[in-house]
Amino acid sequence: MTDRALCAGCERDGDNTSAGSWCSDCGELVCNACAKFHKKLSPPHAIVPIDQIQNLNSTLLDLSRKCEYHTGQKIVFFCSQHDCLLCDSCMSESHERG
């Protein structure tokens, strides 16, 4: 097993490309090339560099893509202030903008 994080999209294509970022819209790790593509989508996807999320628990980066607190909810946000992944319910319950 490898210690490096791999791009989820490239892995699906059979490539082992190192990931440099996290796409909070897709809930998966992406390489630089895929990150550029995700930023061009409409609306643009939110891309977070891995070095900004390295404090996250590695099991979260294993990416189940589902919220551990809200059954069936997809992870759609990354809070850089609190270093946590959030679903829509988490956002509305604990990360409301005041």
Secondary structure by P-SEA (a helix, b strand, c coil): cccccccaaaaaaccccccccccccccccccaaaaaaaaacccccccccccccccccccccccccccccccccccccccccccccccaaaaacccccc
